[in-house]
Amino acid sequence: TLIDAVKSGEAQSLICEYRLLTKTNEWCWILSKGMIMAGKDHEGPRRMIGTNTDITARKQSERLIWQQANFDALTGLPNRTLLDRKLGDLLAVDENAVCVAFIDLDNFKLVNDSLGHAAGDELLKIVAARIAAEIGSKGLVSRIGGDEVIVVIDPLPRLRKIADAIARPCNIDGVEIRVTCSIGVASSREHGRAASELVANADMALYRAKDAGRNAIQLFTPEMAEAARHKLLRIDDLRRAVAEDQFLLHFQPQKHIASGEISGVEALLRWQHPQAGLISPAEFIPLAEETGLIVELGEIVLDKACRQLRAWLDSGLPAVRMAVNVSARQFREPSLPAKVAVALSASGLDPALLELELTESLIMEDVDGAIARMRELKRLGVSLSIDDFGTGYSSLSTLKLFPLSRIKIDRSFITDIPGDPGDMAITSAIVALGHTLDLEVIAEGVETEAQAAFLAETGCDAFQGFLFARPLPAADIGKLLAGSVVVEKRRKKRPA
């Protein structure tokens, strides 16, 4: 030891830290510093002089800093920093014996939104304790943020026990809560030898588990990596497409049932990729929502739709109502009313010709906030409608509060008409409800004469679908408008 070295004369100074047990049975840390003093003329007995300092407070601070840097404050689990280090150590010992599982709670946001963040935090602590209890000393569990947990474990069958433990009911503030989880798994035997690679692959498997319906355990496959690579390339393409304006609009005409004439058109976005051609909205809209590009795309649609209607009017075609979809992200943007005003001003379009379509689930997320935003938009003079009506959970008590002009019956209720009595009853009820509230009612996805005949019997005002016309380029819509009398359906105006 250093002290022995000093005694033997091999060292001329001493610096060391050590613990002492005090009389009160508590540990304290001591820092000793000393140096060797020789006798007169460097002869005689050797002496040591120095200081002893209590550094317990400093050691406690260092321990606290280390704890905060390596452990999650809410659950006490190791964080991502410590996970990466320990996972690297495990792979260094045996690169073939590590299994990484990425765990994410299903619908955790619903708990936060309905019961509050305090309840959500309590749920996370309970789940973390259950996972840690199942893992014990035979693995590693780490919270890396939100409701995401990574487990390093082997063998795989224990993951089912972890999932079952998470799914057990728990009581928080008198409310019984049950949550399931989705798990993605990657093994160092097959799916990567580096810690970062294993975590990334387990993450990919997790998303596949969620896409498959949640409450599932999914093992990583090489196909997932290829799909992820394709997705990243498509996201890059999408960002470039926004910058280079590679988008165009098609328009689906809406038919007024009583007269048979056009009552409006719905603007639908299309991506004209330079190499791949037209890309389906079903492929790029989810990517736009995931990346936040949906807000910019929404502005593109709004601007192009207003300018196109202005162009039709300038060419002498009759006025027609232009319906534009508004995404959830776009609707929540405080700048939306200003962006709508700019689009109307730039095109010189009469606001009464513009209709903004909102989804039912969107406006029900925050009723008070939705009403306030809708009133801002109504003050611009535009009309508002609910798209996909019947798929959300609005009630009469809330529906009557919204400053709407129209509701659109979701295609899911139209598809099986007239074969499904339940869908027929729901559709009839929606039409009656809409008319009771002085709203125009339109159905989407109409493809057969039988469906159109049933809608006419119910008193539905209009429909759109392949029976009348598929979405068409602007030039083709212009030809339809040139030979059509545009119908403007007027109902008693509701207060804004």
Secondary structure, DSSP 8 states (H G I E B T S, - for coil): -HHHHHHHTS-SEEEEEEEEE-TTS-EEEEEEEEEEE--GGG-S--EEEEEEEE-HHHHHHHHHHHHHHHB-TTT--B-HHHHHHHHHHHHHH-TTS-EEEEEEETTHHHHHHHH-HHHHHHHHHHHHHHHHHHHTTSSEEEEEETTEEEEE-SSTTHHHHHHHHHHS-EEETTEEE---EEEEEEETTTS-SSHHHHHHHHHHHHHHHHHTTSS-EEE--HHHHHHHHHHHHHHHHHHHHHHHT-EEEEEEEEEETTT-SEEEEEEEEEEEETTTEEE-HHHHHHHHHHHTTHHHHHHHHHHHHHHHHHHHHHTT----EEEEE--HHHHH-TTHHHHHHHHHHHHT--GGGEEEEEEHHHHHHSHHHHHHHHHHHHTTT-EEEEEEETSS---HHHHTTS--SEEEE-GGGTTTTTT-HHHHHHHHHHHHHHHHTT-EEEEE---SHHHHHHHHHHT--EEESTTT---EEHHHHHHHHHT-------------
